């Protein structure tokens, strides 16, 4: 079911929902440059367990609003998340991939607002991403800013970026991550301003480091059940970042998904879903 949530200034966050709203709530937050559709069949499988599941397009992504000032900080995303939680009037089990994981962590360990969270699952992201891996992702995102003449051209770009993943014969599913503009070119379904503070300028680096310091403090305050999921082939959550996370949130459980890259859900969706189901079943239900 497609739903709309109003956040700051009555701006719209678009979501998809599964399950009975009377059930415990799970909110799944996608990574940067993706949309709510990136969770594939995981959301419905979790709902079948007896959860009310919400996946939403983060601000600046998919069908949700684009911020005219390019405000795409962790705090901005966190504030949107809190408004969604409040409108459902119950706590949330948070599952976040990459950027969505860092947003989830910022809430789960927030000094004053962590009471909105029942559990935390981080999907291939630690307290901060590996710098080299992050640079590779940002370079890929920048490479598509000029758009694509066809969906096939976009699919070729994804295949070059993810050589380990078999290229699907049917590329129509990629349309959900693209928008057809007035110039008849396809563009990724996110605001180019999303990358505005990732250009490597000195001021921007200082701002980013301050954000990661805040995440470090948040991680030290996490007390709810937690799960860290790692793609075995990931260059974002390397073993170094993994160990730091598990040492900081020492009660956290851990699951490694073999033959999966940073794009865990897309690479091994069924195995990923099983790991999430096991954690929620043992820790929440």
Buried (B, 14 or more C-beta within 10 A) or exposed (E): EEEEBEBBEEBBBBBBBBBEEEBBBBBBBBBBBBBBBBBBEBBBBBBEBBBBBBBBBBBBBBBBBBBEEBBBBBBBBBBBBBBBBEEBEBBBBBBBBBBBBBBBBBBBBBEEBBEBBBBBBBBBBBBBBBEEBBBBBBEBBEEBEEBBEEBEBBBBBBBEBBEEBEEEEEBEEBBBBBBEEEEEBBBBBBBBBBBEBBEEEEEEEEEBEEBBEBBBBBBEEBEBBBBBBBBEBBBBBBEEBBEBBBEBBEEBBEBBBEEBBBBBBBBBBEBBBBBBBEBBEEBBE
